Amino acid sequence: MALSGDVERVVVRACERPPARFQSRVADRAAQPRERRRESAGRTARFVSMLLSDYQSRSRATALYPQMGDNLLYPTLGLCGEAGEVAEKIKKMVRDDDGILSDARRAALSKELGDVLWYLAQIATEAELDLEAIAEENLEKLLSRRDRDVLQGSGDDR
């Protein structure tokens, strides 16, 4: 899989964004996609690092649903269904396996989380939002809460 165009877009995007404490390391890593090996459910898999915004745009090629491009409802309901399937996997882990995550359940959970990610990407696309920007803003918010010692509690604007 050739990613040279993706690397160029990453470098350009990294230069256009305002600097942040952790952003330079993230941009450096993102600008150098590399093959890695990981263990997943007892087997070795190969993958190439991918930015969330790249996943969002590439996942759109697999989207097929009514009124695509003007339909927040369909992917939102799909997200709810897939999140329920994630919860179901965890419930069965607790019920059947004494709360131990087996390799088989880990593999099934990974597939369901992938479906959650797909629907999340479609919602962001329908709402004209960038998934990568959402992730960065969310992490900045949470780190700020941690630094101000207000991670616990309630309210979006704490």
N, C-alpha and C positions, 0 to 999 in steps of 0.2 A: 504494500500500500504506500504510494508516494504521498508525502506530506509537505513537500517543499513550499507549495503555496500557503499551506496552513502556517508554516514556520514564519514566512514573510508577514502574514497578517498578524501573528502574535507579536513580532518585533515592532511592527507599526503601531499596534494597539498599545503595547507597553510604553512606547515613546509618547503617545498622545494622552495617557492617563496621568493624573496628578500623582506625585510621589507619595508613598505610604511606607510605614516602617517595614512591613513584610513583603511589600509588593515587588521589590527588585529581585529578591530571591525567587519568588514565584514566577516572575517573568523570565528570569534566566533559565529556570527549569523548564518552563513551558516552551521556550524558544528552541529547546533541544530535545524534541521527542526522541525517546529511546525505547528500544525493546526491553522488556523486563520479563522475568519469570515469576510466577506466583503459584502457590499451592491453593487449590480450590476443590473442596470435596474429594480429596484423595488423588487428584490428578494435576499434573503440571499444565498450565495454560500460558500462552504467549499473548501479550497485548501491547499496544502502543499507547503511550500517555495521550490523553485527549482533554482539551479544554471544554468546559461546560457549554460555552457558546458554540463550539464546533459540533458538539453532540446535538445541541438544539437545532442547528440548521440541517445537519445530516439526518436527524431523525424525522424531519419533515417529509423527506422523500418516501417514508413508509406510512404517512398519515393518509387515511382514507375514511372520511365520515361525512355525514350530511352537513351541508353549508359550511364546509371547511373554509376558514379565513374570516368567518363571521359567526362563530359558534363557540362561545365559552361554556355552554351548558354540557355538551357532549363530553369533552375531555374532563370536565370537573366531575361528572358522574362516574366516568371511567376511573378517575383517581380514587374516588371513594370506594369503588368496588375493589380495586387492587389493594388499597390500604387495608380493607377488610380481609383480603386473602393473606396479607402479611400477618395480621393479627391472628388469623386462623392457624397459620404455621406455628406461631409462638404458643398459642393455646394448646395445640396438640403436643408440642415439645414438653410443656408443663404436665399435661395430662398423661401422656404415654411414656415419656422418657425421663421422668423425675427432674425435669428442668435442664437436662443436658442436651446441648446442641450437637447432634450427630453430623457426620459428614453428609449424609443423605439429606437431612433437614437443612443443613447449611446451603447445599446446592439448590434446593427448592426455594429457600428464602432468597437466595441471590437472584433467581429468576423473577420472583415476585417483586423484589426491590427494583429490578430493571424495568418492570412494567410500570411501577410507580414513577420512576424517573422519566419514562417515555411520556406518560400523561402529564406530568409536571412541565415537561418541555413544551408540550402542545398548548397547555394553558398559558404559559408565558408567551408563546408565539401569538396566540389569539389575542392576548392583551397588549401586544407590541412591547413586551418587556424582554430584556436580555438576562438569561438564566445565570450567566457568569457575574453580571453586575448585581443581581439579587443575592447570590452567594457571598460576594465580597462585602456588600452592604450589611448583610446579616451577621457575618463574622465580625466586622468592625463594631456593630452594635453590641454584640455579646462580649467582645473584648473590653469595650468601654464599660459595660456593666460590671464585668469582673474587676477591672481596675478601680471602679468606684464602690466595689463591694455591695452591689445591688443585683447580683444574679438571681437571688431568691426574691420572692415577693410576687406581686401581680401588677399588671398595667403595662401597656406597650411602651409608654414614654417615661420609664423610670431611669 
